[in-house]
Amino acid sequence: MATATSTNSHGDSAMSSDSGTEEVRLEQFQYDDGIVRLFATATIFWGIVATLVGLIVAVILVIPWVTGGLPWFSFARLRPLHTNAAIFAFAGNGIFAAVYYSTQRLCKARMWSDVLSRLHFWGWQLVIVLAAVTLPLGITQSREYAELEWPIDILIAVVWLFIFGGNFLMTLIKRRERHMYVALWFYIATIVTVALLHVFNNLVIPAGWFKGYSVYAGVQDAFMQWWYGHNAVAFFLTTPFLGLMYYFLPKAAERPVFSYKLSIIHFWSLVFIYIWAGPHHLHYTALPEWASTLGMLFSLMLWMPSWGGMINGLLTLRGAWHKVAADPVLKFFVVGVTFYGMSTFEGPMLSIKSINAFTHYTDWTIAHVHSGALGWNGFMTFGMLYWLLPRLFQTKMWSDKLVSLHFWTGTIGILLYIIPIYAAGLMQGWMWRAMDDTGHLMYPDFIETTQNIVPLWWLRVFGGLLYVSGMLMLGWNALQTWMTRPAEYENPVHTAPRLTKQYTDHTPPDTSPIEEAPVLELGKKVSIWSQMGWHRRWERLPVRFTVFTTIAVVVATLFEVIPTFLIRSNVPTIATVKPYTPLELAGRHIFVSEGCYNCHSQMIRPIVSETKRYGEYSKPGEFVYDRPFQWGSRRIGPDLAREGGKQSSFWHWTHFENPENVSPGSVMPAYGHLLTEDMNYDAIAPHVKAAAFLGAEYTDEELNNTAEVAYKQAEYLAADIVAQGGPAKAYEKQAIALIAYLQRVGVDLFATEEPAEDSAEATEGEAEATESDEEVATDSDVPQSDALAMNETSHP
């Protein structure tokens, strides 16, 4: 149809149809590549930082004394810093660079607000800096991939949902391209689901500016954490990178996506199924069996859609494989997509219960995570950056040879990292489970396993060094490319018609290829439906598409969450399980702050080798006062679920001072600062009040005179340490609280409910051991006295 063009007062062109239909305006616009340059630069910078911290953490693990006992540089405090830097700083900035570049071009529109774009950039960098400061200081929630405390969580929610999400959605609404391309679908799913996960996993009751207590406890807390943890991987490290793949891989290969229909199946299958899979992280734990089984089934179902995405990516290169040999950008993409396929095969495999029983808590999980992070996320980001940098800086890449060297160095680095760690995981699994003909453990001392895998950890250090070297090559190449940029960037003006409010779809309706065949009408309708014309209509409606995506995620979530939280039988009550005393609660806070969960689990699974090594398996009702739960995901040290009473209090004191003195060959660092830093008893009250608000039962004395109650228990423990040959005045130091907590862990299950007694009815021995002003033994004293009694029997 012929059109006439005129120019309005704003310099836009207007087209009016000869038939008198709605006027269509031609609008001029420029893309905002400045924000992409900022995020690309931040990606490279934080990528170097994240991998360098990872290398330092790997070194500290094998030679813990290298830090000189400085608490800020211990493995347990730096490991969360490494994971947060890798995920949210390196991968996160890479995601934003991809989104800001591709969204503008796919929508034929500048981002809706330049101000929001800059607020997003600087707000996200502020989050990263706050994480870099707080985590080494021990300010942490101790929740995997969600360690940051509540004030930072609020900042993340504002930056992610309202600033980034609002800017992105408004850009979609104001776009000049009628249909949303597949990459945009994955960006929508990422923004919606990450916001949902972040908010509901981080609901806490504040106990101060630097501490919050989860509204969930024990089993429910574990369930929510791994609903978040698994789907943080799914919707922060998978779906946005798939969007990146669907845009940048076809661009680099100069080929269209292999299959439009496969991309639709891939997208909706992932969005609906992925959200169910989190419980497979909790096989054989205190989580209800039905929940972990459901997680396993949906994890297995993920196999096919995940591989559908991999196949769609690799087959996009059909007819362009000859380019891969010469183009290092395509090499990065091919290896990245291949690692995606490997990881999404291995993930469902590890969710199978019999396999998970062997691999969980071992280094196999570490190898699995790093093969995905380094191979899939790292290499896809590198490929995107090497494709983007010449276009962003409007010059040639400084050194193509250095790009190729980075590729080979990074690839070899990944292999040298993951292969030894897979081997370490196998060794741990076999040694922990090995039993002789008489039914006894062949390696009863946990330290034996650790010492056998230390050489493999050293190989991991070398692989990490190669990967860091590749990051430095990227940084240097990018810097030199930036140095050759033009004095002023070109910013071309683009023209596209504004979308009309009314739209008539002139696409002929889908017809069934079996229209004339002798089949049921239902078969013909299914044939038409399978052509997915209905989805083409959805792609014109960004708000409706976002709502449908949200519904898919929420419905899948509710099917799991509601039964877990409402069925009381999921967490049977144990009468002898009582709240932690104020001193024990303070000790648990120290345990969390020091990051002990990074090396120790508190969950004995009903597996023969575990019950023989650690004791009675864990019960759901034991964790009703644990906020957050501390079940762990890796065992560098032994499980602590039954630690109470196993060792004397002085043994723990000596262990903090120098682990080698009581556990020769240990890779645990010294915690000497706990023996020298004073205990602040006045700071315990907010923790007790928060626990009481969440349902823990405390006496008026414990609530109103918290410091005094804690001090009395500390004095009692300190006297016990002195009697065992320890130093005087241990009650003044932080270690006393941590010892109180460790002596309490796991003993409630074996305690007996005793009615309160008057001192007149108490035995003479009990009366002598009781202070004259303590006439009634409270419930909170029972676990303490039990732990001390067990203490005395175990003390040599």
Summary of the structure (lengths in Angstrom):
residues: 796
radius of gyration: 29.6
end to end distance: 96.9
largest distance: 108.1
contacts: 2751
relative contact order: 0.10
helix: 64%
strand: 4%
